[in-house]
Amino acid sequence: MDIKLCGTISNMKQTIKLFQICLVVLALINGGCATVYKYESGKKEGTWKTEIFFNDKLKNKSQTVSAVVFADRSWPLRMEVTGTLGVSIASLLIDEFKIHGLLHLKKQSITGENSAQSIRSVIGYELPPEALLSAFFDEPIRDKSWNCRQDPSGKIEECRRLKDKFKITWADREEEKKKITLESDQFEAQIFVKDFQPKVLNRDRVFKLNIPSSYKQYKVSP
């Protein structure tokens, strides 16, 4: 083979290799060096029956409630919270854009944008809405403001929001039963999943909140 041709081929190989390296570097820069998660839960929807132990760190008070959660992987999500003797405490419905809460003991209806601030108006504490979907669907939050970690099998075990250290952890897995902990500097909620069904029955009824006529209505400003 001609020496000049060999030299040309060698230069082309070096150029291609440099081009590939540049592509990798650009991908890392544009993607923020994001972690590649190999685990997907495969869940598209579901119904979870849970018991929640809630600790208010600021007031040093705690309580235990029960909750049933209905959700689609990409919204909506509904949570029905009950206290002792099955007394209904609150209903929370979140879709991609809005949050609607009913406080049954206070006879109040609260609506607002899909945000932690709106949830605070319902439960009294800021809670990132995306944390709820992540928690129940066992999947990382794919956002640069969060850092998630997996166990050796690839299952998610912790997500932490960088700006304020809000944390979600998964532990004590036994098939679909598990303990999910949501923790901030204000509160800690330990959610014990007792039962899971991979369907949401009566979807039209479940994903709609009817406001009783006796409830006062409030709207949370953004």
C-alpha positions as CSV (number, residue, x, y, z in Angstrom):
1,M,0.0,0.0,0.0
2,D,1.2,3.5,-0.8
3,I,2.9,5.2,2.2
4,K,1.0,8.4,1.7
5,L,-2.3,6.5,1.7
6,C,-1.4,4.7,4.9
7,G,-0.6,8.1,6.5
8,T,-3.9,9.5,5.3
9,I,-5.9,6.5,6.8
10,S,-4.0,6.9,10.1
11,N,-4.8,10.6,10.3
12,M,-8.5,9.8,9.6
13,K,-8.6,7.3,12.4
14,Q,-7.1,9.8,14.8
15,T,-9.6,12.5,13.7
16,I,-12.5,10.1,14.2
17,K,-11.2,9.1,17.6
18,L,-10.8,12.8,18.6
19,F,-14.3,13.5,17.3
20,Q,-15.8,10.7,19.4
21,I,-14.0,12.0,22.5
22,C,-15.4,15.4,21.9
23,L,-18.9,14.0,21.6
24,V,-18.6,12.2,25.0
25,V,-17.3,15.4,26.6
26,L,-20.2,17.5,25.2
27,A,-22.7,14.9,26.3
28,L,-21.3,15.1,29.9
29,I,-21.4,18.9,29.9
30,N,-24.9,19.2,28.5
31,G,-26.3,16.4,30.7
32,G,-24.7,17.7,33.8
33,C,-22.9,14.4,34.3
34,A,-26.3,12.8,35.1
35,T,-26.4,9.3,36.5
36,V,-27.6,6.6,34.1
37,Y,-30.2,4.6,36.0
38,K,-30.5,1.0,34.9
39,Y,-33.6,0.2,37.0
40,E,-37.2,0.9,36.0
41,S,-40.0,-0.2,38.2
42,G,-42.3,-0.9,35.2
43,K,-45.3,0.4,37.1
44,K,-47.7,2.6,35.1
45,E,-50.4,3.0,37.8
46,G,-51.2,1.6,41.2
47,T,-53.1,1.7,44.5
48,W,-51.1,1.6,47.7
49,K,-52.4,1.1,51.3
50,T,-50.1,2.6,53.8
51,E,-49.6,3.6,57.4
52,I,-47.7,6.8,58.0
53,F,-45.8,7.8,61.2
54,F,-45.4,11.5,61.1
55,N,-42.9,13.5,63.3
56,D,-43.0,17.3,63.4
57,K,-39.4,18.3,64.2
58,L,-40.2,21.9,65.0
59,K,-43.1,21.2,67.4
60,N,-41.6,17.9,68.7
61,K,-45.0,16.2,68.1
62,S,-45.9,13.0,66.3
63,Q,-49.0,11.1,65.0
64,T,-49.9,8.1,63.1
65,V,-52.4,8.1,60.2
66,S,-53.5,5.7,57.4
67,A,-53.5,6.7,53.8
68,V,-54.6,5.2,50.5
69,V,-52.7,6.4,47.4
70,F,-53.9,6.2,43.8
71,A,-51.6,7.3,41.1
72,D,-50.5,7.3,37.5
73,R,-46.8,7.3,36.7
74,S,-47.1,10.7,35.0
75,W,-49.9,12.2,37.2
76,P,-52.5,12.4,38.6
77,L,-52.0,11.3,42.2
78,R,-54.7,11.1,44.9
79,M,-54.1,10.5,48.6
80,E,-56.9,9.8,51.1
81,V,-55.8,10.3,54.7
82,T,-57.7,8.9,57.7
83,G,-57.1,9.0,61.4
84,T,-58.2,6.8,64.3
85,L,-61.5,5.0,63.9
86,G,-61.4,5.7,60.2
87,V,-62.1,9.4,60.5
88,S,-61.4,11.2,57.2
89,I,-58.8,13.9,57.7
90,A,-57.8,15.1,54.3
91,S,-58.0,14.4,50.5
92,L,-55.2,15.5,48.2
93,L,-55.4,15.4,44.4
94,I,-52.4,16.4,42.3
95,D,-52.2,16.6,38.5
96,E,-49.5,17.9,36.2
97,F,-50.5,21.6,36.8
98,K,-52.8,21.9,39.9
99,I,-53.2,20.7,43.4
100,H,-56.6,20.4,45.1
101,G,-56.9,19.6,48.8
102,L,-59.9,19.0,51.1
103,L,-59.4,19.4,54.8
104,H,-62.4,17.6,56.2
105,L,-62.1,18.5,59.9
106,K,-61.9,22.2,59.0
107,K,-64.4,21.9,56.1
108,Q,-62.0,23.7,53.7
109,S,-61.2,23.3,50.0
110,I,-57.8,24.5,48.8
111,T,-56.5,24.8,45.2
112,G,-53.2,26.0,43.8
113,E,-50.5,25.3,41.3
114,N,-48.5,22.1,41.4
115,S,-45.8,23.2,43.9
116,A,-44.4,22.5,47.3
117,Q,-45.9,25.8,48.5
118,S,-49.4,24.7,47.6
119,I,-49.0,21.3,49.3
120,R,-47.9,23.3,52.4
121,S,-51.3,24.9,52.5
122,V,-52.9,21.5,52.7
123,I,-50.6,19.5,55.0
124,G,-48.7,22.4,56.8
125,Y,-45.3,21.5,55.4
126,E,-43.5,22.0,52.1
127,L,-43.3,18.8,50.2
128,P,-42.0,18.6,46.6
129,P,-44.8,17.0,44.5
130,E,-42.3,15.0,42.4
131,A,-41.1,13.3,45.6
132,L,-44.5,11.6,46.0
133,L,-44.5,10.1,42.5
134,S,-40.8,9.0,43.0
135,A,-41.5,7.5,46.4
136,F,-44.4,5.3,45.4
137,F,-43.2,4.3,41.9
138,D,-39.7,3.4,43.2
139,E,-37.9,5.5,40.6
140,P,-35.3,8.3,40.7
141,I,-36.2,11.9,40.2
142,R,-34.6,12.8,36.9
143,D,-33.8,16.4,37.6
144,K,-30.5,18.2,38.0
145,S,-31.6,19.6,41.4
146,W,-31.8,16.0,42.8
147,N,-29.0,13.4,43.4
148,C,-30.2,9.8,43.6
149,R,-28.4,6.6,44.6
150,Q,-29.1,3.0,43.8
151,D,-28.2,-0.2,45.6
152,P,-26.0,-2.9,43.9
153,S,-29.1,-4.5,42.2
154,G,-30.0,-1.2,40.6
155,K,-33.0,-0.4,42.8
156,I,-33.4,3.1,44.0
157,E,-32.5,3.6,47.7
158,E,-32.1,7.3,48.2
159,C,-32.8,10.7,46.5
160,R,-31.6,14.0,47.9
161,R,-32.5,17.5,46.8
162,L,-29.3,19.5,46.7
163,K,-30.5,22.9,47.7
164,D,-32.1,22.0,51.0
165,K,-31.2,18.3,51.6
166,F,-34.8,17.1,51.3
167,K,-34.4,13.3,51.3
168,I,-36.3,10.2,50.2
169,T,-35.1,6.8,51.3
170,W,-36.4,3.3,50.5
171,A,-35.8,0.4,52.9
172,D,-37.0,-2.9,54.3
173,R,-38.2,-4.1,50.9
174,E,-40.3,-7.3,50.8
175,E,-41.7,-7.6,47.3
176,E,-44.1,-4.6,47.1
177,K,-44.0,-4.0,50.9
178,K,-41.5,-1.4,52.0
179,K,-40.7,1.6,54.2
180,I,-40.4,5.0,52.5
181,T,-39.0,7.9,54.5
182,L,-39.6,11.5,53.4
183,E,-37.4,13.9,55.5
184,S,-36.7,17.6,55.6
185,D,-35.5,20.0,58.3
186,Q,-39.2,20.4,59.3
187,F,-40.6,16.9,59.5
188,E,-40.0,13.2,58.9
189,A,-42.7,10.9,57.5
190,Q,-42.2,7.2,57.6
191,I,-44.5,5.5,55.1
192,F,-45.1,1.8,55.6
193,V,-46.6,0.3,52.5
194,K,-48.9,-2.6,53.5
195,D,-50.5,-3.5,50.2
196,F,-50.1,-2.7,46.5
197,Q,-52.4,-3.3,43.6
198,P,-51.2,-2.5,40.0
199,K,-54.5,-0.9,39.0
200,V,-56.6,2.2,39.8
201,L,-60.3,1.1,39.8
202,N,-63.1,3.6,39.0
203,R,-60.6,6.1,37.7
204,D,-63.2,8.8,36.7
205,R,-64.4,8.9,40.3
206,V,-61.0,8.5,42.0
207,F,-59.3,11.3,40.1
208,K,-62.0,13.9,40.8
209,L,-62.6,15.8,44.0
210,N,-66.2,17.0,44.7
211,I,-66.4,20.0,47.0
212,P,-69.1,19.7,49.6
213,S,-71.3,22.8,49.6
214,S,-70.5,23.5,53.3
215,Y,-66.8,23.8,52.6
216,K,-65.1,27.2,52.4
217,Q,-63.0,27.6,49.3
218,Y,-59.5,29.0,49.2
219,K,-57.0,29.6,46.4
220,V,-53.3,29.6,47.0
221,S,-51.5,32.4,45.0
222,P,-48.2,31.3,43.3
